[in-house]
Amino acid sequence: MKVTCHNRRELIRCLRQNPTQPKVIVFTATWSTPCRIMEPFLDNLYRRYQNVADFLYADVDELESLARQLEITDQLPTVILLKNGGDEEEWFSGADNEELQRLFQGFFR
């Protein structure tokens, strides 16, 4: 599943759907150059892992208070990997696709 969440309520609803399914939350911004650079790579990760995890996309300008609360307003894109109902999590910020690929491979092995 690939969903764009436009507010906190939508994000929470998507996180609660199928709680045993791992989640990938991708925080981006339309104005962010690193987000634009990483977009094709993130799309490739989605195609590779779409049967393993739900991908939830959120724009930090639409979820501004949550982005501030998570301290990710200037560290974009930020990717949060969750599994086991959120008991296991990994965070990634930036535009290093090799590092992000290693994180996915380790998290979803």
Beta strands, then each sheet from edge to edge (+ up, - down):
strand 1: 2-5
strand 2: 23-28
strand 3: 54-59
strand 4: 78-83
strand 5: 88-93
sheet 1: 1+ 3+ 2+ 4- 5+
end
